[in-house]
Amino acid sequence: MPQNATTGEFTPCTWTTCTVEHDGSIRYRPSLPGNVVYLACFGILLVFHATVGVRWRTHAFLILVCVGAFGEMVGYLGRLWVRQDPWTQDPFLVYLVPITLAPAFITAAIYLCLGRIIRIHGSHHARLSPRAITRVFVFCDVVSLVVQSLGGAIASVATDPKTGDLGIHVMMGGLVFQVLSMTAFLILWGDFMWTVRRDGGRDSGKVEWMAIRRSRSFLRFQIALIVATVFVFARSIFRCTELAGGFSGSEANNEVLFMILEGPMIIGAILLMAIYHPGRVFGDVWREAARNDDDEFVELEARRLGARK
């Protein structure tokens, strides 16, 4: 913000009095074509998921993915606003907060899917019941969202660098927690799939769901979900390193890195979940597999332990 040489007062920045590289909320002017393309991609994916989700009645999955896609759309609209007004804080926050928070809804949808996958293969293969897995990791997602939101709120009202840095650190703490919970999720998932293979593979679950277990679409769905998780995981690591350097750091002001490691990662994850939509794979079994099978899990686990003695 320039200072009047006569009065000593600071005046609002304009395109003639300030430069984006020195005075902007981010040190570059966001690409118009790139951000419009990403905005359009998220819009198309949102409409697709809403349509297919209603058709197959995968309501919880629909809501989570659509909220995530909508949050990304708001964030990219914010980046276009930053392009027009890079000086003030409101456009920056409209860009920063939704794009930071939206992927947590995508991971919650993935956690929901793993619960169904476990039920199809057989709950006795898992270390925890499907309902417990979904609850634990969705809870972790909620904690991550709350912490990141708190950090964003602190940063948005900061009037001095110390408070601004505190907000950044809190946001980064939420992202680190998200990365750690996703790491635990991937380990648990890998352990589950190894156990399935060890205990008889695709023929070890309920007989009435054998057709799904043996289908190519179910296998592809699982692979697509793993890749989608890795995409979101890679994006979260990038955001951690970005925030570690602060809003004025080189990573936070590198548009090339952002356009490669932010938008495409989440677009890729949501696209894979559209191509291999759970409604197409599970059909009516999606709702049937949502029932509470904790009692069944406990019974089968007891049998398995008894057989090993």
Disulfide bonds with the S-S distance in Angstrom:
Cys13-Cys18 2.07
